[in-house]
Amino acid sequence: MVINRKYQHFCLLLFAVTALMASCSPKVAVKTNSTLNPDKTTSPAIVRGPHFTTDSIYTTKTDSLLGIVKQQQPAVLMDSTGLIAAPSEWVGSVNFGIRKANYVIIHFTAQDSIQQTIRTFTIKSTEVSAHYVIGKDGKVYHMVNDYFRSNHAGVGKWGSVTDMNSISLGIEIDNNGSEPFNDAQIKSLLLLLAQLKKAYNIPTANFIGHQDFAPKRKPDPGPLFPWKILAANGFGYWSDDALEIAPANFDYKTALRLIGYDTADLNAAIIAFKRHFVQDDSTAQLSQLDLNVLYNLYQKY
Ligand SMILES: [Zn+2]
């Protein structure tokens, strides 16, 4: 039987979309224990897990986003009067893929428990989320698909990037903001970062903290976070053990900008830099040691 080629393509597309939607459906556990269902003629009971409702909302939202990416409309270009439109037409290219994250932003939750954070990220009114949350026992909770935009970075600037949420993955670590990060968390974090770096080809320099992107608003992940260990594994940079003395005319403001800091508020940028790369205090003064660290670091970027 000869099938029209367009019909074949339509069937393939339908199959792909159906498969994708099926894979996004909430997982529903079915009790099969016969002691719970002694009468085998009755239907098995459906167990609704603790996150059934919010998982269902996630699935509905996923379906609505699929609708957006399937739209095929020509760009409508109007002049300033809104009366004259440039001629336009939709012609689908055959060469495209899905956009990938290019940054990883690390946070601490500043909350008291992983349960509290999961609740925060599954309530609509908070409007916040992260792709991943790592519990104190090292368990990694994946909460937003890597290809979706989660609300973790907010307003800020790094280099020329302002909409960090659109190009980054957010990782929250269960930590109240004033305690050390434990070995189980860091071990899981390193495994996760290795996977993400490889999957999305994320540059070494692009593993940064929320405090770096939003120095005026955010203190996380703070001076206790082990950036040196991360850098030793290829996630972000760290200064060398042997430091050259920074020259007297060293332009530290330009060096901070070259790394990525927004120096519009220079004091905030210096404090964020010190919280990340020096980790000894949070004043806006740069000591000779701080300058030496900065002089060493900026040459890596
Ligand atoms: Zn944060």
Boltz pocket constraint, residues with backbone or C-beta under 6 A from the ligand:
constraints:
  - pocket:
      binder: B
      contacts: [[A, 106], [A, 107], [A, 108], [A, 152], [A, 210], [A, 218], [A, 220]]
      max_distance: 6.0
